[in-house]
């Protein structure tokens, strides 16, 4: 499974990826929305950790799922 991290905007009630991102029809996505309607609550510490993790992904600091699972098995 290939994972992508990208920005998008809501247009006409639909989530539209920013330029350069194409997704296949029917693609399943997870959305973390910036705005007033949060589907879950986090502490300030959890939010900070989440934002740092997202920033790390944007910097290219990622680990392949297979590598992570192998490390966890050890």
VMD Tcl script that builds the backbone (N, CA, C; Angstrom):
set m [mol new atoms 222]
animate dup $m
set s [atomselect $m all]
$s set {name element resname resid chain x y z} {
  {N N UNK 1 A 0.854 -1.178 0.000}
  {CA C UNK 1 A 0.000 0.000 0.000}
  {C C UNK 1 A 0.895 1.234 0.000}
  {N N UNK 2 A 0.622 2.159 -0.878}
  {CA C UNK 2 A 1.387 3.399 -0.975}
  {C C UNK 2 A 0.679 4.494 -0.197}
  {N N UNK 3 A 1.413 5.185 0.666}
  {CA C UNK 3 A 0.843 6.263 1.458}
  {C C UNK 3 A 1.307 7.596 0.895}
  {N N UNK 4 A 0.417 8.559 0.836}
  {CA C UNK 4 A 0.731 9.909 0.386}
  {C C UNK 4 A 0.338 10.895 1.477}
  {N N UNK 5 A 1.097 11.943 1.619}
  {CA C UNK 5 A 0.727 13.057 2.489}
  {C C UNK 5 A 0.651 14.274 1.591}
  {N N UNK 6 A -0.490 14.955 1.589}
  {CA C UNK 6 A -0.665 16.100 0.703}
  {C C UNK 6 A -1.655 17.071 1.311}
  {N N UNK 7 A -1.647 18.283 0.787}
  {CA C UNK 7 A -2.614 19.292 1.209}
  {C C UNK 7 A -3.771 19.314 0.223}
  {N N UNK 8 A -4.913 19.762 0.699}
  {CA C UNK 8 A -6.103 19.840 -0.144}
  {C C UNK 8 A -6.985 20.980 0.352}
  {N N UNK 9 A -7.960 21.322 -0.451}
  {CA C UNK 9 A -8.950 22.344 -0.092}
  {C C UNK 9 A -10.340 21.746 -0.312}
  {N N UNK 10 A -11.318 22.298 0.381}
  {CA C UNK 10 A -12.703 21.894 0.147}
  {C C UNK 10 A -13.278 22.848 -0.881}
  {N N UNK 11 A -13.779 22.294 -1.964}
  {CA C UNK 11 A -14.403 23.081 -3.037}
  {C C UNK 11 A -15.727 22.420 -3.403}
  {N N UNK 12 A -16.778 23.174 -3.269}
  {CA C UNK 12 A -18.094 22.623 -3.589}
  {C C UNK 12 A -18.449 21.437 -2.715}
  {N N UNK 13 A -17.941 21.440 -1.482}
  {CA C UNK 13 A -18.250 20.354 -0.558}
  {C C UNK 13 A -17.387 19.121 -0.736}
  {N N UNK 14 A -16.457 19.133 -1.694}
  {CA C UNK 14 A -15.592 17.985 -1.938}
  {C C UNK 14 A -14.149 18.329 -1.584}
  {N N UNK 15 A -13.398 17.352 -1.146}
  {CA C UNK 15 A -11.981 17.542 -0.854}
  {C C UNK 15 A -11.219 17.419 -2.163}
  {N N UNK 16 A -10.534 18.497 -2.540}
  {CA C UNK 16 A -9.800 18.538 -3.802}
  {C C UNK 16 A -8.314 18.710 -3.489}
  {N N UNK 17 A -7.491 17.713 -3.857}
  {CA C UNK 17 A -6.054 17.834 -3.599}
  {C C UNK 17 A -5.467 19.050 -4.315}
  {N N UNK 18 A -4.418 19.631 -3.707}
  {CA C UNK 18 A -3.722 20.738 -4.353}
  {C C UNK 18 A -3.077 20.256 -5.647}
  {N N UNK 19 A -2.649 21.216 -6.455}
  {CA C UNK 19 A -2.049 20.909 -7.755}
  {C C UNK 19 A -0.942 19.873 -7.633}
  {N N UNK 20 A -0.877 19.004 -8.625}
  {CA C UNK 20 A 0.175 18.008 -8.692}
  {C C UNK 20 A -0.167 16.687 -8.029}
  {N N UNK 21 A -1.271 16.616 -7.299}
  {CA C UNK 21 A -1.653 15.373 -6.631}
  {C C UNK 21 A -2.844 14.782 -7.365}
  {N N UNK 22 A -2.695 13.557 -7.800}
  {CA C UNK 22 A -3.814 12.851 -8.421}
  {C C UNK 22 A -4.063 11.564 -7.647}
  {N N UNK 23 A -5.323 11.264 -7.439}
  {CA C UNK 23 A -5.722 10.064 -6.730}
  {C C UNK 23 A -6.648 9.256 -7.624}
  {N N UNK 24 A -6.572 7.940 -7.562}
  {CA C UNK 24 A -7.480 7.138 -8.372}
  {C C UNK 24 A -8.913 7.242 -7.855}
  {N N UNK 25 A -9.858 7.114 -8.735}
  {CA C UNK 25 A -11.273 7.132 -8.360}
  {C C UNK 25 A -11.518 6.075 -7.293}
  {N N UNK 26 A -12.217 6.462 -6.240}
  {CA C UNK 26 A -12.539 5.542 -5.159}
  {C C UNK 26 A -11.438 5.379 -4.128}
  {N N UNK 27 A -10.372 6.175 -4.239}
  {CA C UNK 27 A -9.272 6.078 -3.277}
  {C C UNK 27 A -9.793 6.347 -1.869}
  {N N UNK 28 A -9.310 5.595 -0.903}
  {CA C UNK 28 A -9.680 5.782 0.493}
  {C C UNK 28 A -8.675 6.740 1.113}
  {N N UNK 29 A -9.151 7.766 1.819}
  {CA C UNK 29 A -8.273 8.769 2.408}
  {C C UNK 29 A -8.620 8.976 3.880}
  {N N UNK 30 A -7.638 9.438 4.636}
  {CA C UNK 30 A -7.828 9.870 6.018}
  {C C UNK 30 A -7.579 11.364 6.041}
  {N N UNK 31 A -8.458 12.113 6.674}
  {CA C UNK 31 A -8.365 13.570 6.656}
  {C C UNK 31 A -8.168 14.085 8.076}
  {N N UNK 32 A -7.194 14.965 8.235}
  {CA C UNK 32 A -7.033 15.720 9.484}
  {C C UNK 32 A -7.317 17.157 9.093}
  {N N UNK 33 A -8.446 17.688 9.525}
  {CA C UNK 33 A -8.893 19.006 9.082}
  {C C UNK 33 A -8.404 20.110 9.999}
  {N N UNK 34 A -8.041 21.216 9.387}
  {CA C UNK 34 A -7.673 22.417 10.125}
  {C C UNK 34 A -8.910 23.306 10.133}
  {N N UNK 35 A -9.452 23.580 11.265}
  {CA C UNK 35 A -10.659 24.385 11.332}
  {C C UNK 35 A -11.331 24.243 12.680}
  {N N UNK 36 A -12.558 24.688 12.754}
  {CA C UNK 36 A -13.292 24.694 14.018}
  {C C UNK 36 A -13.981 23.379 14.344}
  {N N UNK 37 A -14.204 22.536 13.355}
  {CA C UNK 37 A -14.946 21.292 13.587}
  {C C UNK 37 A -13.983 20.113 13.642}
  {N N UNK 38 A -13.498 19.830 14.826}
  {CA C UNK 38 A -12.558 18.734 15.005}
  {C C UNK 38 A -13.311 17.465 15.381}
  {N N UNK 39 A -13.054 16.349 14.662}
  {CA C UNK 39 A -13.738 15.105 14.991}
  {C C UNK 39 A -13.208 14.438 16.244}
  {N N UNK 40 A -12.088 14.909 16.780}
  {CA C UNK 40 A -11.543 14.379 18.020}
  {C C UNK 40 A -10.777 15.493 18.722}
  {N N UNK 41 A -10.536 15.301 19.988}
  {CA C UNK 41 A -9.810 16.307 20.748}
  {C C UNK 41 A -8.470 15.749 21.171}
  {N N UNK 42 A -7.479 16.621 21.250}
  {CA C UNK 42 A -6.150 16.233 21.713}
  {C C UNK 42 A -5.689 17.223 22.766}
  {N N UNK 43 A -4.747 16.776 23.562}
  {CA C UNK 43 A -4.126 17.698 24.503}
  {C C UNK 43 A -3.154 18.569 23.713}
  {N N UNK 44 A -2.670 19.627 24.324}
  {CA C UNK 44 A -1.694 20.498 23.660}
  {C C UNK 44 A -0.439 19.697 23.308}
  {N N UNK 45 A -0.028 18.801 24.183}
  {CA C UNK 45 A 1.158 17.973 23.925}
  {C C UNK 45 A 0.927 17.036 22.746}
  {N N UNK 46 A -0.232 16.385 22.692}
  {CA C UNK 46 A -0.545 15.484 21.575}
  {C C UNK 46 A -0.606 16.246 20.258}
  {N N UNK 47 A -1.195 17.430 20.279}
  {CA C UNK 47 A -1.273 18.232 19.068}
  {C C UNK 47 A 0.126 18.615 18.598}
  {N N UNK 48 A 0.976 19.002 19.514}
  {CA C UNK 48 A 2.352 19.361 19.171}
  {C C UNK 48 A 3.081 18.176 18.545}
  {N N UNK 49 A 2.912 16.995 19.114}
  {CA C UNK 49 A 3.539 15.791 18.571}
  {C C UNK 49 A 3.011 15.477 17.176}
  {N N UNK 50 A 1.705 15.615 16.990}
  {CA C UNK 50 A 1.102 15.359 15.681}
  {C C UNK 50 A 1.629 16.338 14.635}
  {N N UNK 51 A 1.666 17.613 14.976}
  {CA C UNK 51 A 2.156 18.619 14.035}
  {C C UNK 51 A 3.633 18.399 13.703}
  {N N UNK 52 A 4.422 17.993 14.678}
  {CA C UNK 52 A 5.843 17.704 14.419}
  {C C UNK 52 A 5.983 16.489 13.522}
  {N N UNK 53 A 5.149 15.483 13.736}
  {CA C UNK 53 A 5.190 14.292 12.880}
  {C C UNK 53 A 4.821 14.646 11.437}
  {N N UNK 54 A 3.800 15.472 11.259}
  {CA C UNK 54 A 3.399 15.903 9.914}
  {C C UNK 54 A 4.523 16.696 9.270}
  {N N UNK 55 A 5.148 17.590 10.027}
  {CA C UNK 55 A 6.270 18.378 9.498}
  {C C UNK 55 A 7.418 17.461 9.093}
  {N N UNK 56 A 7.671 16.419 9.873}
  {CA C UNK 56 A 8.709 15.464 9.527}
  {C C UNK 56 A 8.430 14.759 8.212}
  {N N UNK 57 A 7.187 14.383 8.002}
  {CA C UNK 57 A 6.804 13.745 6.739}
  {C C UNK 57 A 7.008 14.716 5.585}
  {N N UNK 58 A 6.612 15.964 5.789}
  {CA C UNK 58 A 6.791 16.965 4.740}
  {C C UNK 58 A 8.267 17.192 4.423}
  {N N UNK 59 A 9.156 16.979 5.392}
  {CA C UNK 59 A 10.598 17.098 5.168}
  {C C UNK 59 A 11.176 15.826 4.564}
  {N N UNK 60 A 10.348 14.805 4.407}
  {CA C UNK 60 A 10.822 13.548 3.839}
  {C C UNK 60 A 11.357 12.570 4.867}
  {N N UNK 61 A 11.128 12.837 6.129}
  {CA C UNK 61 A 11.608 11.970 7.205}
  {C C UNK 61 A 10.590 10.864 7.454}
  {N N UNK 62 A 10.645 9.854 6.625}
  {CA C UNK 62 A 9.681 8.760 6.719}
  {C C UNK 62 A 10.406 7.430 6.849}
  {N N UNK 63 A 9.673 6.428 7.243}
  {CA C UNK 63 A 10.177 5.066 7.341}
  {C C UNK 63 A 9.201 4.174 6.590}
  {N N UNK 64 A 9.747 3.268 5.781}
  {CA C UNK 64 A 8.864 2.333 5.074}
  {C C UNK 64 A 8.156 1.445 6.087}
  {N N UNK 65 A 6.894 1.139 5.831}
  {CA C UNK 65 A 6.099 0.324 6.756}
  {C C UNK 65 A 6.786 -1.013 7.029}
  {N N UNK 66 A 7.352 -1.617 5.994}
  {CA C UNK 66 A 8.021 -2.901 6.163}
  {C C UNK 66 A 9.189 -2.792 7.141}
  {N N UNK 67 A 9.952 -1.690 7.042}
  {CA C UNK 67 A 11.087 -1.488 7.944}
  {C C UNK 67 A 10.618 -1.288 9.383}
  {N N UNK 68 A 9.556 -0.514 9.556}
  {CA C UNK 68 A 9.021 -0.288 10.895}
  {C C UNK 68 A 8.533 -1.592 11.513}
  {N N UNK 69 A 7.788 -2.375 10.752}
  {CA C UNK 69 A 7.280 -3.643 11.274}
  {C C UNK 69 A 8.419 -4.585 11.631}
  {N N UNK 70 A 9.474 -4.596 10.827}
  {CA C UNK 70 A 10.635 -5.431 11.132}
  {C C UNK 70 A 11.290 -4.986 12.441}
  {N N UNK 71 A 11.446 -3.669 12.638}
  {CA C UNK 71 A 12.030 -3.169 13.885}
  {C C UNK 71 A 11.170 -3.549 15.089}
  {N N UNK 72 A 9.842 -3.479 14.933}
  {CA C UNK 72 A 8.945 -3.803 16.038}
  {C C UNK 72 A 8.995 -5.287 16.385}
  {N N UNK 73 A 9.264 -6.142 15.399}
  {CA C UNK 73 A 9.340 -7.575 15.648}
  {C C UNK 73 A 10.584 -7.954 16.451}
  {N N UNK 74 A 11.628 -7.145 16.390}
  {CA C UNK 74 A 12.900 -7.462 17.088}
  {C C UNK 74 A 12.804 -7.251 18.559}
}
mol reanalyze $m
mol bondsrecalc $m
mol representation Tube
mol addrep $m
